[in-house]
């Protein structure tokens, strides 16, 4: 019964948020703030993650491709496609599940247990439109930008790692990356990033919005939001890959 209650409240929160999407005047200012917090403020950590992911992937791929019959440019093809199709969206999603998801759950949870949400509703504000909707839209709009930043950083990291270790030159890396580049790879990555942004923001908003039990309850909601976001990101990644590839 508890599972059905959780699903019902989650769906009700989504319904209320979607129903209030036309109330742009209510969440306009908060939306700009959330886009900055979710996207701009997160660029540093996702770029760093992308650089090291691309570098490690280049070295590991070179370690496995030991046959002299395989051209070194194949490393660039494998690394670039892996970043665009899978790793850029997944790595940034898991990183931001901890950074963005935890922040959203903590903010809303603190407002709930301190009765700030009740105060907003008593003044006639739509708390879902004012608090939840901008966080959802901020994630959906900014995650594709984060995906592009992570993908670019991963490819640059691969080039730098290959050049620094002498495994392959920049020209060889880019030759392979260009030879096996397909526009659908980028489109698929964008679709996944939008889905991950939706999952992280909605799950975290739900956990924070319905938090209870004071400071301990806020901490529990934050932990659950982070863990569930990671699990659902992996599930969404599998489902989208099975359907669209």
C-alpha positions as CSV (number, residue, x, y, z in Angstrom):
1,X,0.0,0.0,0.0
2,X,2.9,2.4,0.8
3,X,4.3,1.9,-2.7
4,X,0.9,2.8,-4.3
5,X,0.7,5.9,-2.1
6,X,4.2,7.0,-3.2
7,X,3.3,6.5,-6.8
8,X,0.0,8.3,-6.4
9,X,1.5,11.3,-4.7
10,X,4.3,11.5,-7.3
11,X,1.9,11.4,-10.2
12,X,-0.3,14.0,-8.4
13,X,2.7,16.3,-8.1
14,X,3.5,15.9,-11.7
15,X,-0.1,16.6,-12.7
16,X,-0.2,19.8,-10.6
17,X,3.1,20.9,-12.0
18,X,2.1,20.4,-15.6
19,X,-1.3,22.0,-15.0
20,X,0.4,25.1,-13.7
21,X,2.9,25.4,-16.6
22,X,0.8,28.2,-18.1
23,X,1.3,30.3,-14.9
24,X,4.6,31.7,-16.3
25,X,4.3,34.9,-14.3
26,X,4.4,32.8,-11.1
27,X,7.6,31.0,-11.7
28,X,9.4,33.2,-14.2
29,X,11.9,34.7,-11.8
30,X,12.6,31.4,-10.0
31,X,13.1,29.7,-13.4
32,X,16.0,32.0,-14.3
33,X,17.6,31.4,-10.9
34,X,17.2,27.6,-11.2
35,X,18.7,27.6,-14.7
36,X,21.8,29.3,-13.4
37,X,22.0,27.0,-10.3
38,X,21.4,23.8,-12.4
39,X,23.3,24.6,-15.5
40,X,25.9,27.4,-15.2
41,X,27.0,26.6,-11.6
42,X,27.4,22.9,-12.6
43,X,29.6,23.4,-15.6
44,X,32.8,23.2,-13.7
45,X,32.2,19.7,-12.2
46,X,30.8,18.2,-15.4
47,X,33.6,19.5,-17.5
48,X,36.1,18.1,-15.1
49,X,34.3,14.8,-15.1
50,X,34.2,14.7,-18.9
51,X,37.9,15.5,-19.3
52,X,38.9,12.6,-17.0
53,X,36.4,10.2,-18.5
54,X,37.6,10.9,-22.0
55,X,41.2,10.6,-20.9
56,X,40.7,7.3,-19.1
57,X,38.6,5.9,-21.9
58,X,41.4,6.7,-24.5
59,X,44.1,5.0,-22.4
60,X,41.9,1.9,-21.7
61,X,40.9,1.6,-25.4
62,X,44.5,1.9,-26.5
63,X,45.4,-0.8,-24.0
64,X,42.9,-3.2,-25.5
65,X,43.6,-2.5,-29.2
66,X,47.0,-4.1,-29.3
67,X,46.7,-5.6,-32.8
68,X,48.9,-3.9,-35.5
69,X,46.1,-4.4,-38.0
70,X,43.9,-1.9,-36.2
71,X,44.6,1.7,-37.1
72,X,45.1,4.0,-34.2
73,X,42.4,6.3,-35.5
74,X,39.9,3.7,-34.3
75,X,40.6,4.9,-30.7
76,X,39.2,8.3,-31.6
77,X,36.1,6.8,-33.2
78,X,35.4,4.6,-30.1
79,X,36.0,7.4,-27.6
80,X,34.0,10.0,-29.4
81,X,31.1,7.7,-30.0
82,X,31.1,6.4,-26.5
83,X,31.0,9.9,-25.1
84,X,28.3,11.1,-27.4
85,X,26.0,8.1,-27.1
86,X,26.5,6.9,-23.5
87,X,29.0,8.3,-21.2
88,X,28.5,12.1,-21.5
89,X,24.8,11.9,-20.5
90,X,25.3,9.2,-17.9
91,X,28.3,10.6,-16.2
92,X,26.8,14.1,-16.0
93,X,23.5,12.7,-14.9
94,X,25.0,10.7,-12.0
95,X,27.2,13.6,-10.9
96,X,24.2,16.1,-11.0
97,X,22.0,13.6,-9.2
98,X,24.2,14.3,-6.2
99,X,24.7,18.0,-6.8
100,X,21.4,19.2,-8.2
101,X,19.1,16.5,-6.8
102,X,20.4,16.9,-3.3
103,X,20.1,20.7,-3.4
104,X,16.5,20.6,-4.6
105,X,15.5,18.0,-2.0
106,X,17.2,19.9,0.8
107,X,15.7,23.3,-0.2
108,X,12.1,22.0,-0.6
109,X,12.4,19.7,2.5
110,X,13.6,22.6,4.6
111,X,10.8,24.8,3.4
112,X,8.3,22.0,4.2
113,X,9.4,21.2,7.7
114,X,9.7,25.0,8.5
115,X,6.2,25.5,7.2
116,X,7.2,28.0,4.6
117,X,5.3,26.0,1.9
118,X,2.2,26.2,4.1
119,X,2.7,29.9,4.5
120,X,2.9,30.4,0.7
121,X,-0.3,28.5,0.2
122,X,-2.1,30.4,3.0
123,X,-1.2,33.6,1.1
124,X,-2.8,32.3,-2.1
125,X,0.3,31.1,-3.9
126,X,0.4,27.9,-5.9
127,X,3.3,26.3,-4.1
128,X,3.8,23.7,-6.9
129,X,4.0,26.4,-9.6
130,X,6.2,28.6,-7.5
131,X,8.6,26.0,-6.2
132,X,8.4,22.8,-8.2
133,X,7.8,24.0,-11.8
134,X,10.9,26.2,-12.1
135,X,13.1,23.4,-10.8
136,X,11.7,20.9,-13.3
137,X,11.9,23.3,-16.2
138,X,15.4,24.4,-15.2
139,X,16.6,20.8,-15.3
140,X,14.9,19.9,-18.6
141,X,16.2,23.1,-20.3
142,X,19.8,23.0,-19.0
143,X,20.7,19.3,-19.1
144,X,21.2,19.3,-22.9
145,X,23.7,22.2,-22.5
146,X,25.4,20.2,-19.8
147,X,25.5,17.2,-22.1
148,X,27.2,19.3,-24.8
149,X,29.8,20.5,-22.3
150,X,30.5,17.0,-21.0
151,X,30.8,15.6,-24.6
152,X,33.1,18.3,-25.7
153,X,35.2,18.0,-22.6
154,X,35.4,14.2,-23.0
155,X,36.6,14.4,-26.5
156,X,39.2,17.1,-25.6
157,X,40.3,14.9,-22.7
158,X,40.7,12.0,-25.0
159,X,42.9,14.1,-27.4
160,X,45.0,15.4,-24.6
161,X,45.5,11.9,-23.0
162,X,46.4,10.4,-26.4
163,X,48.9,13.2,-27.2
164,X,50.4,13.3,-23.6
165,X,51.0,9.5,-23.5
166,X,52.1,9.2,-27.1
167,X,49.4,6.7,-27.9
168,X,48.1,8.6,-30.9
169,X,48.2,12.1,-32.3
170,X,45.5,14.7,-32.4
171,X,45.2,14.2,-36.1
172,X,44.7,10.5,-35.7
173,X,42.1,10.9,-33.0
174,X,40.1,13.5,-35.0
175,X,40.3,11.4,-38.1
176,X,38.6,8.5,-36.4
177,X,36.1,10.8,-34.6
178,X,35.0,12.4,-37.9
179,X,34.9,9.1,-39.9
180,X,32.4,7.5,-37.5
181,X,30.3,10.6,-36.5
182,X,26.6,10.3,-37.0
183,X,24.1,13.1,-36.2
184,X,21.8,10.6,-34.6
185,X,24.4,10.1,-31.9
186,X,24.0,13.7,-30.8
187,X,20.2,13.6,-31.0
188,X,20.1,10.4,-28.9
189,X,22.4,12.1,-26.3
190,X,20.1,15.1,-26.1
191,X,17.0,12.9,-25.7
192,X,18.7,11.1,-22.8
193,X,19.9,14.3,-21.2
194,X,16.3,15.7,-21.2
195,X,15.0,12.4,-19.7
196,X,17.7,12.5,-17.0
197,X,17.0,16.1,-16.2
198,X,13.3,15.3,-15.8
199,X,14.0,12.3,-13.6
200,X,16.4,14.1,-11.3
201,X,14.3,17.2,-10.8
202,X,11.0,15.5,-10.4
203,X,12.2,12.8,-8.0
204,X,14.1,15.3,-5.9
205,X,11.2,17.8,-5.9
206,X,8.8,15.0,-4.8
207,X,11.1,13.9,-1.9
208,X,11.7,17.4,-0.7
209,X,8.1,18.6,-1.1
210,X,6.7,15.8,1.0
211,X,9.5,15.7,3.6
212,X,8.5,15.5,7.2
213,X,10.2,14.9,10.6
214,X,12.3,18.0,11.0
215,X,16.0,18.1,10.2
216,X,16.3,14.3,10.3
217,X,13.4,14.0,7.8
218,X,15.1,16.5,5.5
219,X,18.4,14.5,5.6
220,X,16.5,11.3,4.9
221,X,14.6,12.9,2.0
222,X,17.9,14.2,0.5
223,X,19.5,10.8,0.7
224,X,16.5,9.1,-0.8
225,X,16.3,11.7,-3.6
226,X,20.0,11.1,-4.6
227,X,19.8,7.3,-4.5
228,X,16.5,7.1,-6.3
229,X,17.7,9.6,-9.0
230,X,20.8,7.5,-9.7
231,X,18.7,4.3,-9.9
232,X,16.1,5.8,-12.2
233,X,18.8,7.4,-14.4
234,X,20.3,3.9,-15.0
235,X,16.9,2.4,-15.7
236,X,16.0,5.3,-18.1
237,X,19.4,4.8,-19.8
238,X,18.7,1.1,-20.4
239,X,15.1,1.7,-21.6
240,X,16.0,4.5,-24.0
241,X,19.0,2.6,-25.3
242,X,16.9,-0.5,-25.9
243,X,14.2,1.4,-27.7
244,X,16.1,4.1,-29.7
245,X,19.3,2.3,-30.7
